[in-house]
Structures are given as structure tokens and as C-alpha cells.
Amino acid sequence: MLRQVLVDGNIGSAVFIERRNQLDSELETLIHRRQLLEADQFFEQEIMQTEYLLTVFRSRPTRMENYEEEAFLMIIDHATVYPGQKIRFCLKNGLELEESLEEGGLEDGRN
């Protein structure tokens, strides 16, 4: 619309350039605010997931002697096994924990 007003001769080129720069600046500000809001929503999701994990941990015994699949599935999103006996656990809240398995540190060949 601003360009059409310029073409029609209703405003001068200096006013057009000034107004266009002002609109570009406002657009950049709004884009930045949108990115911040999206980041806030991401962190809100992480906070909710962390609160969920805290609830899960509080309802479980402090130490589990045996593997419990239900607890694992409630806490772990996925796990990645790397060469050199390293495992990375990605929790449901996005937190990642890396563990190294040392020789002789496994009972009966299982962890």
C-alpha cells in the first residue's frame, strides 16, 4: 500500500523511505519478540516435563535394585549406545545424561 501511495504521487520519496525503514524496524522487533515467545513456550514444556519427572522420582524408591521397565519408560525418552561402552540417556524433559560402562562394572554381563 505504501508503494502504491508513492506511485500515485501522494507522498515524496524521502517520506516513503522513512516510513518503509520504520516498518522494517517494527517488523524486525516483532520477529524477535515472536522468537522469544516461542523459546518461552519451549522452556515451559521443559519445566512441565521436569515437574513430571520429579513426581515420578518421588513416587519411586530411592534406589532400584532391579530393572523396572515401567519406571524406565516413564523417565527415558530414548537411549543411544556408542562404541567404547558409552550410553547417552535422553530423559523425557530433554536432559541428556551420558554414562560410561567400565570393565568389570557390570553384574552378570548386564547393567
C-alpha atoms as a printed R data frame, in Angstrom:
    type eleno elety resid chain resno      x       y      z
1   ATOM     1    CA   MET     A     1  0.000   0.000  0.000
2   ATOM     2    CA   LEU     A     2  2.857   2.344  0.838
3   ATOM     3    CA   ARG     A     3  4.418   1.724 -2.567
4   ATOM     4    CA   GLN     A     4  1.075   2.491 -4.289
5   ATOM     5    CA   VAL     A     5  0.845   5.825 -2.438
6   ATOM     6    CA   LEU     A     6  4.350   6.661 -3.699
7   ATOM     7    CA   VAL     A     7  3.434   5.699 -7.277
8   ATOM     8    CA   ASP     A     8  0.263   7.811 -7.100
9   ATOM     9    CA   GLY     A     9  2.436  10.767 -6.065
10  ATOM    10    CA   ASN     A    10  0.671  11.310 -2.753
11  ATOM    11    CA   ILE     A    11  3.955  11.212 -0.771
12  ATOM    12    CA   GLY     A    12  7.556  12.101 -1.544
13  ATOM    13    CA   SER     A    13 10.353   9.565 -1.829
14  ATOM    14    CA   ALA     A    14 12.008  10.773  1.393
15  ATOM    15    CA   VAL     A    15  8.790  10.172  3.359
16  ATOM    16    CA   PHE     A    16  8.375   6.801  1.647
17  ATOM    17    CA   ILE     A    17 11.904   5.700  2.592
18  ATOM    18    CA   GLU     A    18 11.494   6.932  6.168
19  ATOM    19    CA   ARG     A    19  8.163   5.133  6.603
20  ATOM    20    CA   ARG     A    20  9.478   1.950  4.980
21  ATOM    21    CA   ASN     A    21 12.520   1.913  7.288
22  ATOM    22    CA   GLN     A    22 10.196   2.410 10.248
23  ATOM    23    CA   LEU     A    23  8.006  -0.516  9.153
24  ATOM    24    CA   ASP     A    24 11.079  -2.713  8.574
25  ATOM    25    CA   SER     A    25 12.304  -1.893 12.068
26  ATOM    26    CA   GLU     A    26  8.905  -2.728 13.577
27  ATOM    27    CA   LEU     A    27  8.853  -5.995 11.649
28  ATOM    28    CA   GLU     A    28 12.310  -6.976 12.955
29  ATOM    29    CA   THR     A    29 11.194  -6.156 16.514
30  ATOM    30    CA   LEU     A    30  8.071  -8.302 16.138
31  ATOM    31    CA   ILE     A    31 10.031 -11.198 14.653
32  ATOM    32    CA   HIS     A    32 12.436 -11.055 17.601
33  ATOM    33    CA   ARG     A    33  9.544 -10.960 20.102
34  ATOM    34    CA   ARG     A    34  7.960 -13.953 18.359
35  ATOM    35    CA   GLN     A    35 11.200 -15.914 18.657
36  ATOM    36    CA   LEU     A    36 11.389 -15.080 22.375
37  ATOM    37    CA   LEU     A    37  7.792 -16.204 22.895
38  ATOM    38    CA   GLU     A    38  8.451 -19.459 21.072
39  ATOM    39    CA   ALA     A    39 11.530 -20.021 23.251
40  ATOM    40    CA   ASP     A    40  9.446 -19.332 26.374
41  ATOM    41    CA   GLN     A    41  6.886 -21.906 25.267
42  ATOM    42    CA   PHE     A    42  9.716 -24.397 24.719
43  ATOM    43    CA   PHE     A    43 11.014 -23.772 28.248
44  ATOM    44    CA   GLU     A    44  7.508 -24.086 29.670
45  ATOM    45    CA   GLN     A    45  7.289 -27.535 28.082
46  ATOM    46    CA   GLU     A    46 10.667 -28.473 29.586
47  ATOM    47    CA   ILE     A    47  9.538 -27.240 33.010
48  ATOM    48    CA   MET     A    48  6.319 -29.273 32.810
49  ATOM    49    CA   GLN     A    49  8.279 -32.383 31.793
50  ATOM    50    CA   THR     A    50 10.783 -31.813 34.627
51  ATOM    51    CA   GLU     A    51  7.946 -31.470 37.148
52  ATOM    52    CA   TYR     A    52  6.531 -34.741 35.807
53  ATOM    53    CA   LEU     A    53  9.902 -36.447 36.270
54  ATOM    54    CA   LEU     A    54 10.168 -35.117 39.829
55  ATOM    55    CA   THR     A    55  6.764 -36.620 40.577
56  ATOM    56    CA   VAL     A    56  7.902 -39.947 39.124
57  ATOM    57    CA   PHE     A    57 11.136 -39.897 41.155
58  ATOM    58    CA   ARG     A    58  9.334 -39.005 44.379
59  ATOM    59    CA   SER     A    59  6.912 -41.905 43.988
60  ATOM    60    CA   ARG     A    60  9.708 -44.434 43.451
61  ATOM    61    CA   PRO     A    61 12.166 -45.958 45.907
62  ATOM    62    CA   THR     A    62 15.435 -44.029 46.258
63  ATOM    63    CA   ARG     A    63 17.380 -46.908 44.783
64  ATOM    64    CA   MET     A    64 16.105 -49.609 42.482
65  ATOM    65    CA   GLU     A    65 17.989 -52.862 42.765
66  ATOM    66    CA   ASN     A    66 16.454 -54.354 39.620
67  ATOM    67    CA   TYR     A    67 15.454 -53.027 36.235
68  ATOM    68    CA   GLU     A    68 11.850 -51.835 36.154
69  ATOM    69    CA   GLU     A    69 10.569 -51.348 32.638
70  ATOM    70    CA   GLU     A    70  7.648 -49.168 33.732
71  ATOM    71    CA   ALA     A    71  9.960 -46.720 35.528
72  ATOM    72    CA   PHE     A    72 12.366 -46.705 32.568
73  ATOM    73    CA   LEU     A    73  9.595 -45.879 30.099
74  ATOM    74    CA   MET     A    74  8.222 -43.123 32.352
75  ATOM    75    CA   ILE     A    75 11.612 -41.393 32.622
76  ATOM    76    CA   ILE     A    76 13.633 -42.139 29.477
77  ATOM    77    CA   ASP     A    77 12.672 -40.827 26.051
78  ATOM    78    CA   HIS     A    78 15.409 -42.758 24.287
79  ATOM    79    CA   ALA     A    79 18.940 -44.072 24.780
80  ATOM    80    CA   THR     A    80 21.857 -44.111 22.364
81  ATOM    81    CA   VAL     A    81 24.683 -46.622 22.651
82  ATOM    82    CA   TYR     A    82 28.115 -45.521 21.392
83  ATOM    83    CA   PRO     A    83 31.299 -47.506 20.774
84  ATOM    84    CA   GLY     A    84 33.638 -47.579 23.741
85  ATOM    85    CA   GLN     A    85 30.937 -48.612 26.216
86  ATOM    86    CA   LYS     A    86 29.200 -45.236 26.401
87  ATOM    87    CA   ILE     A    87 25.450 -44.732 26.630
88  ATOM    88    CA   ARG     A    88 23.530 -41.460 26.401
89  ATOM    89    CA   PHE     A    89 20.116 -41.364 28.046
90  ATOM    90    CA   CYS     A    90 17.726 -38.655 26.851
91  ATOM    91    CA   LEU     A    91 15.140 -38.018 29.529
92  ATOM    92    CA   LYS     A    92 11.550 -37.010 28.828
93  ATOM    93    CA   ASN     A    93 12.349 -33.390 29.771
94  ATOM    94    CA   GLY     A    94 15.153 -33.095 27.201
95  ATOM    95    CA   LEU     A    95 18.010 -33.532 29.686
96  ATOM    96    CA   GLU     A    96 20.759 -35.831 28.423
97  ATOM    97    CA   LEU     A    97 22.919 -37.985 30.685
98  ATOM    98    CA   GLU     A    98 25.972 -39.834 29.433
99  ATOM    99    CA   GLU     A    99 27.242 -42.922 31.229
100 ATOM   100    CA   SER     A   100 30.449 -44.887 30.702
101 ATOM   101    CA   LEU     A   101 30.481 -48.604 31.410
102 ATOM   102    CA   GLU     A   102 33.790 -49.728 32.839
103 ATOM   103    CA   GLU     A   103 35.278 -53.214 32.560
104 ATOM   104    CA   GLY     A   104 34.135 -55.346 35.465
105 ATOM   105    CA   GLY     A   105 31.465 -52.825 36.410
106 ATOM   106    CA   LEU     A   106 28.610 -54.952 35.122
107 ATOM   107    CA   GLU     A   107 26.956 -57.724 37.095
108 ATOM   108    CA   ASP     A   108 26.435 -60.954 35.180
109 ATOM   109    CA   GLY     A   109 27.093 -59.113 31.897
110 ATOM   110    CA   ARG     A   110 24.053 -56.870 32.475
111 ATOM   111    CA   ASN     A   111 23.613 -53.385 33.919
